[in-house]
C-alpha cells in the first residue's frame, strides 16, 4: 500500500511548479525522499538554490498537494539546503 500512496504523492507533486522554470518538482528532481508510515508522510526536498526566494511557497504547495492524496492524513515537509531551512521547516510544520 505504501508504494501506491507514494506513486499518488509523486503524481500530486507533478502539480507543484517552479514559476521561473515552468518545470515541476519531480522534473527538477527536487524531491529527495518520501517516507510513509501508516497515514503520515514525510517529504524532504531541496530548493534549486540555497537562496531560493520561493522555498517557503514550494514547501507549502508540497504539503497541500500531498494532503489531497487519499489515505494521507498528516504531512511533514522538510526543506534541506536552504539558508532559512530551519525557519521554513518550523513554519510549515507547526500546528
C-alpha positions as a printed NumPy array, in Angstrom:
array([[  0.   ,   0.   ,   0.   ],
       [  2.939,   2.347,   0.703],
       [  4.076,   2.188,  -2.917],
       [  0.588,   3.021,  -4.152],
       [  0.368,   6.085,  -1.913],
       [  3.92 ,   7.085,  -2.807],
       [  3.047,   6.912,  -6.526],
       [ -0.029,   9.074,  -5.917],
       [  2.073,  11.596,  -3.989],
       [  4.609,  11.726,  -6.823],
       [  1.771,  12.376,  -9.269],
       [  0.397,  15.114,  -6.995],
       [  3.824,  16.751,  -6.747],
       [  3.952,  16.985, -10.529],
       [  1.45 ,  19.821,  -9.998],
       [  3.929,  21.881,  -7.944],
       [  5.724,  24.123, -10.433],
       [  8.721,  26.386, -10.151],
       [  7.388,  29.594, -11.732],
       [ 10.824,  30.586, -13.034],
       [ 11.498,  27.377, -14.98 ],
       [  7.945,  26.178, -15.619],
       [  9.072,  22.718, -14.506],
       [  7.576,  20.715, -11.674],
       [  9.286,  19.443,  -8.523],
       [  9.603,  15.913,  -9.924],
       [ 11.055,  17.026, -13.275],
       [ 13.59 ,  19.208, -11.463],
       [ 14.485,  16.312,  -9.136],
       [ 13.99 ,  18.473,  -6.05 ],
       [ 12.226,  15.768,  -4.02 ],
       [ 14.882,  13.87 ,  -2.071],
       [ 12.804,  11.446,  -0.059],
       [  9.235,  10.339,   0.589],
       [  8.674,   8.268,   3.728],
       [  5.286,   6.775,   4.539],
       [  4.376,   5.487,   7.989],
       [  0.71 ,   4.484,   8.233],
       [ -1.245,   7.609,   7.236],
       [  1.653,  10.017,   7.885],
       [  4.048,  11.159,   5.164],
       [  7.438,  12.864,   5.437],
       [  8.648,  14.612,   2.299],
       [ 12.162,  16.019,   2.059],
       [ 13.014,  18.48 ,  -0.695],
       [ 15.845,  20.782,  -1.669],
       [ 15.14 ,  24.053,  -3.43 ],
       [ 17.114,  24.735,  -6.59 ],
       [ 19.256,  27.31 ,  -4.766],
       [ 20.233,  27.948,  -1.123],
       [ 18.76 ,  31.435,  -1.586],
       [ 15.636,  30.344,  -3.483],
       [ 13.081,  33.126,  -2.903],
       [ 10.109,  30.772,  -3.191],
       [ 11.275,  27.915,  -0.94 ],
       [  8.503,  28.542,   1.609],
       [  5.917,  28.673,  -1.19 ],
       [  7.214,  25.375,  -2.584],
       [  7.105,  23.744,   0.867],
       [  3.532,  24.948,   1.326],
       [  2.474,  23.647,  -2.089],
       [  4.137,  20.272,  -1.471],
       [  2.198,  19.936,   1.774],
       [ -1.125,  20.983,   0.195],
       [ -0.807,  18.577,  -2.73 ],
       [  0.292,  15.629,  -0.567],
       [ -2.599,  16.187,   1.86 ],
       [ -5.043,  15.834,  -1.035],
       [ -3.88 ,  12.266,  -1.69 ],
       [ -6.393,   9.711,  -0.488],
       [ -5.169,   7.892,   2.617],
       [ -2.794,  10.677,   3.717],
       [ -3.803,  12.306,   6.997],
       [ -0.636,  14.157,   8.012],
       [  2.291,  15.554,   6.039],
       [  5.611,  16.824,   7.323],
       [  7.734,  18.722,   4.808],
       [ 11.467,  19.006,   5.396],
       [ 13.444,  21.607,   3.449],
       [ 17.184,  20.888,   3.134],
       [ 19.893,  23.074,   1.671],
       [ 18.265,  26.498,   2.079],
       [ 19.709,  29.363,   4.077],
       [ 16.402,  29.606,   6.02 ],
       [ 15.586,  25.886,   6.193],
       [ 15.061,  25.916,   9.981],
       [ 12.503,  28.708,   9.752],
       [ 10.761,  27.132,   6.761],
       [ 10.57 ,  23.734,   8.478],
       [  9.229,  25.247,  11.688],
       [  6.605,  27.393,   9.98 ],
       [  5.386,  24.769,   7.528],
       [  5.028,  22.021,  10.12 ],
       [  3.722,  23.827,  13.19 ],
       [  0.194,  23.127,  14.304]])
